[in-house]
Amino acid sequence: MHYKNILLSVLPLLIFFQACTHSRKPDVVPDQDTMVVYKNIVYGTDTIEQAIDVSLPANRSEVQTPVIILIHGGSWVTGDKNDFTGLGVDSFFMTKGCAIVNMNYRLYYSYSDVAPLEMEDVGLVMDQIKQNASKWKINPNRVCVFGKSSGSQIALLYAYSRNPDGRIKAVIDGFGPTNFTDSSI
């Protein structure tokens, strides 16, 4: 009888915590009135360095909901999308009705000629956004790229050199290196 009482007292807690979980599998079509978070969606062949987390706000639509792509720093050789965790950037934009796509990209220590690969990775993430726009209820033509440090350099370089369709409407440079000719740095 004692085990039955324990089970009955723990069961509501398990149901509560399961109901509070916002992380879903990417193939599940989310209700647009509910906030949804997808973790570690692989967008390339490298399952660690080519992964994104997607946070979708409640009450989103394909017309109104812009997308913020977060690109971490780390001198092109280190860092992870989790570096934005705890900074409040995602929650700030989510409360403004923006979807967040927090990306990892291929790092220099893993690949010898990384600069073109980083640009390719941002392009692949842009493709993911476009391909999933109707399912996620986001506007793929209202994109802001937000980088910090080396992520800012990647964001700026991509937005100004590889944005022919004009889907990127803004870039936020969080202390990114922009003058590589200045020898005093």
C-alpha positions as CSV (number, residue, x, y, z in Angstrom):
1,M,0.0,0.0,0.0
2,H,2.9,2.4,0.7
3,Y,4.2,2.1,-2.9
4,K,0.8,2.9,-4.2
5,N,0.7,6.2,-2.2
6,I,4.1,7.2,-3.4
7,L,3.1,6.5,-7.0
8,L,-0.1,8.5,-6.6
9,S,1.8,11.4,-5.2
10,V,4.6,11.4,-7.8
11,L,2.4,10.8,-10.8
12,P,0.9,14.4,-10.8
13,L,4.4,15.8,-10.6
14,L,5.5,13.8,-13.6
15,I,2.4,14.9,-15.6
16,F,3.0,18.6,-14.6
17,F,6.7,18.5,-15.6
18,Q,5.9,16.8,-18.9
19,A,3.2,19.4,-19.6
20,C,5.7,22.3,-18.9
21,T,8.3,20.9,-21.3
22,H,8.5,23.2,-24.3
23,S,11.1,21.3,-26.3
24,R,9.6,19.4,-29.2
25,K,10.7,17.3,-32.1
26,P,11.2,19.2,-35.4
27,D,8.7,17.0,-37.2
28,V,5.8,18.0,-34.8
29,V,3.8,20.9,-36.2
30,P,3.5,23.4,-33.3
31,D,0.4,25.3,-32.4
32,Q,1.0,28.9,-33.3
33,D,-0.5,30.1,-30.1
34,T,2.1,28.3,-28.0
35,M,5.7,29.0,-27.4
36,V,7.8,26.2,-28.8
37,V,11.6,25.4,-28.6
38,Y,13.4,22.9,-30.8
39,K,16.9,21.9,-29.7
40,N,19.8,20.7,-31.9
41,I,18.2,20.6,-35.3
42,V,21.0,19.5,-37.6
43,Y,21.2,21.5,-40.8
44,G,24.4,20.0,-42.4
45,T,26.6,17.0,-42.3
46,D,28.4,17.9,-39.0
47,T,25.9,17.0,-36.3
48,I,27.6,19.2,-33.6
49,E,28.9,22.3,-35.5
50,Q,26.0,22.5,-37.8
51,A,23.1,22.5,-35.4
52,I,20.5,25.1,-34.5
53,D,18.1,25.8,-31.6
54,V,14.8,27.4,-32.7
55,S,12.6,29.3,-30.3
56,L,9.2,30.3,-31.5
57,P,7.1,32.8,-29.6
58,A,3.4,32.4,-28.9
59,N,0.9,34.1,-31.2
60,R,3.2,34.0,-34.3
61,S,2.3,34.3,-37.9
62,E,3.9,33.9,-41.3
63,V,3.3,37.6,-41.9
64,Q,4.2,39.2,-38.6
65,T,6.9,37.1,-36.9
66,P,10.4,38.2,-37.8
67,V,13.4,35.9,-37.2
68,I,16.6,36.7,-35.3
69,I,19.6,34.5,-36.1
70,L,22.2,34.5,-33.2
71,I,25.8,33.8,-34.2
72,H,28.2,33.1,-31.3
73,G,31.7,34.5,-31.0
74,G,34.9,32.7,-30.1
75,S,37.6,34.0,-32.5
76,W,36.3,31.6,-35.2
77,V,38.0,28.6,-33.4
78,T,35.8,28.1,-30.3
79,G,32.4,28.9,-28.9
80,D,28.9,27.4,-29.1
81,K,25.3,28.5,-29.5
82,N,24.9,28.0,-25.8
83,D,27.2,31.1,-25.2
84,F,24.0,33.2,-25.6
85,T,22.3,31.3,-22.7
86,G,21.7,33.5,-19.7
87,L,22.4,36.8,-21.5
88,G,18.7,37.6,-22.0
89,V,19.1,38.2,-25.7
90,D,16.7,35.5,-26.7
91,S,14.1,36.4,-24.0
92,F,14.2,40.1,-25.0
93,F,13.5,39.3,-28.6
94,M,10.9,36.6,-27.8
95,T,8.9,39.1,-25.7
96,K,8.9,41.4,-28.8
97,G,7.3,38.6,-30.9
98,C,10.5,37.5,-32.7
99,A,11.5,33.9,-33.4
100,I,15.1,33.0,-32.5
101,V,17.4,30.7,-34.4
102,N,20.6,30.2,-32.4
103,M,23.2,28.6,-34.6
104,N,26.5,26.7,-34.4
105,Y,28.8,26.9,-37.3
106,R,31.9,25.1,-38.5
107,L,34.9,26.3,-36.5
108,Y,38.5,26.9,-37.7
109,Y,40.1,24.2,-35.5
110,S,38.0,21.6,-37.3
111,Y,38.4,22.8,-40.9
112,S,41.4,24.3,-42.6
113,D,39.7,26.9,-44.8
114,V,36.7,27.9,-42.6
115,A,35.8,31.3,-44.0
116,P,33.8,30.0,-46.9
117,L,32.3,27.3,-44.7
118,E,31.0,29.9,-42.2
119,M,29.2,31.7,-45.0
120,E,27.8,28.5,-46.3
121,D,26.5,27.6,-42.8
122,V,24.6,30.9,-42.5
123,G,23.2,30.2,-46.0
124,L,22.1,26.7,-44.9
125,V,20.4,28.2,-41.8
126,M,18.7,30.8,-44.0
127,D,17.5,27.8,-46.2
128,Q,16.1,26.1,-43.0
129,I,14.2,29.2,-42.1
130,K,12.7,29.4,-45.6
131,Q,11.9,25.7,-45.8
132,N,10.1,25.7,-42.4
133,A,8.5,29.1,-42.5
134,S,4.9,27.9,-43.0
135,K,5.3,25.1,-40.5
136,W,6.9,27.3,-37.8
137,K,4.6,30.3,-38.7
138,I,7.5,32.8,-39.2
139,N,8.3,35.3,-41.9
140,P,11.4,34.2,-43.8
141,N,11.7,37.6,-45.4
142,R,12.1,39.5,-42.2
143,V,15.5,38.3,-40.8
144,C,17.9,40.0,-38.5
145,V,21.4,38.6,-38.0
146,F,22.8,39.2,-34.5
147,G,26.5,38.3,-33.8
148,K,28.8,38.8,-31.0
149,S,32.6,39.2,-31.5
150,S,33.6,36.9,-34.4
151,G,30.0,36.0,-34.9
152,S,29.4,39.7,-35.7
153,Q,32.0,39.6,-38.4
154,I,30.3,36.5,-39.9
155,A,26.9,38.2,-39.7
156,L,28.2,41.4,-41.3
157,L,30.1,39.6,-44.0
158,Y,27.1,37.4,-44.9
159,A,24.6,40.2,-44.8
160,Y,26.6,42.6,-47.0
161,S,28.0,40.0,-49.5
162,R,25.5,37.2,-49.7
163,N,22.0,38.7,-49.3
164,P,20.9,39.0,-52.9
165,D,17.2,38.3,-52.1
166,G,17.2,41.0,-49.4
167,R,15.7,38.7,-46.7
168,I,18.2,40.0,-44.1
169,K,16.7,43.4,-43.1
170,A,19.1,44.2,-40.2
171,V,22.4,43.2,-38.7
172,I,23.4,43.7,-35.0
173,D,27.1,43.9,-34.5
174,G,27.9,42.9,-30.9
175,F,31.5,44.2,-30.6
176,G,32.6,42.5,-33.8
177,P,36.0,43.0,-35.5
178,T,35.6,45.1,-38.5
179,N,39.0,46.6,-39.3
180,F,41.5,43.9,-40.0
181,T,44.0,46.4,-41.4
182,D,44.5,48.1,-38.0
183,S,47.8,46.8,-36.6
184,S,47.2,48.4,-33.2
185,I,44.6,45.8,-32.2
